[in-house]
Amino acid sequence: MNEESMLTDKQYTGMLIDEFQRLERILKAAKNENAVETVKLINDEMKYLRLKLEPIKLP
C-alpha cells in the first residue's frame, strides 16, 4: 500500500460512522419486519463499531 492510498484517521473515522449510520437504518427496517435474528446480528455489528469509535461521540 502506498502513501497516497492510505486513509487518514479522520477518513477512517468517517467511514466507521457512515457504516454505523447505515446499520441503524437497516436495524430500523429489520425491527419493523420482526426479523429477530437479523436484529441480533446488526446489534452485534453495531457494538463492534462502537468499540472502534469509543473515544468519538456518535451523532
C-alpha positions in Angstrom: 0.0 0.0 0.0 1.5 3.4 -1.0 1.1 6.6 1.0 -1.5 8.0 -1.4 -3.9 5.1 -0.9 -3.6 5.1 3.0 -6.6 6.6 4.9 -6.1 9.3 7.4 -7.6 8.8 10.9 -10.3 11.3 10.0 -11.3 9.5 6.8 -11.3 6.1 8.7 -13.5 7.5 11.4 -15.8 9.0 8.8 -16.1 5.6 7.2 -16.9 3.9 10.5 -19.6 6.5 11.3 -21.1 6.1 7.8 -21.2 2.3 8.4 -22.8 2.8 11.9 -25.5 5.0 10.4 -26.2 2.6 7.6 -26.6 -0.2 10.2 -29.0 2.0 12.1 -31.2 2.4 9.1 -31.1 -1.4 8.3 -31.8 -2.1 12.0 -35.0 0.0 11.9 -36.3 -1.9 8.8 -35.4 -5.3 10.4 -37.3 -4.3 13.6 -40.3 -3.3 11.5 -40.3 -6.7 9.8 -39.7 -8.6 13.1 -36.5 -10.1 11.8 -35.2 -11.2 15.2 -32.1 -12.9 14.1 -31.1 -10.1 11.8 -31.7 -7.6 14.6 -29.3 -9.6 16.8 -26.7 -9.7 14.1 -27.0 -6.0 13.4 -26.7 -5.2 17.1 -23.6 -7.2 17.4 -22.0 -5.4 14.4 -23.0 -2.0 15.9 -21.4 -3.0 19.3 -18.2 -3.8 17.4 -18.3 -0.4 15.6 -19.0 1.4 19.0 -15.8 -0.2 20.4 -13.8 1.2 17.5 -15.4 4.6 17.8 -15.4 4.7 21.6 -13.3 7.9 22.1 -15.5 9.6 19.5 -19.0 11.0 20.1 -21.6 9.4 17.7 -24.2 11.6 16.2 
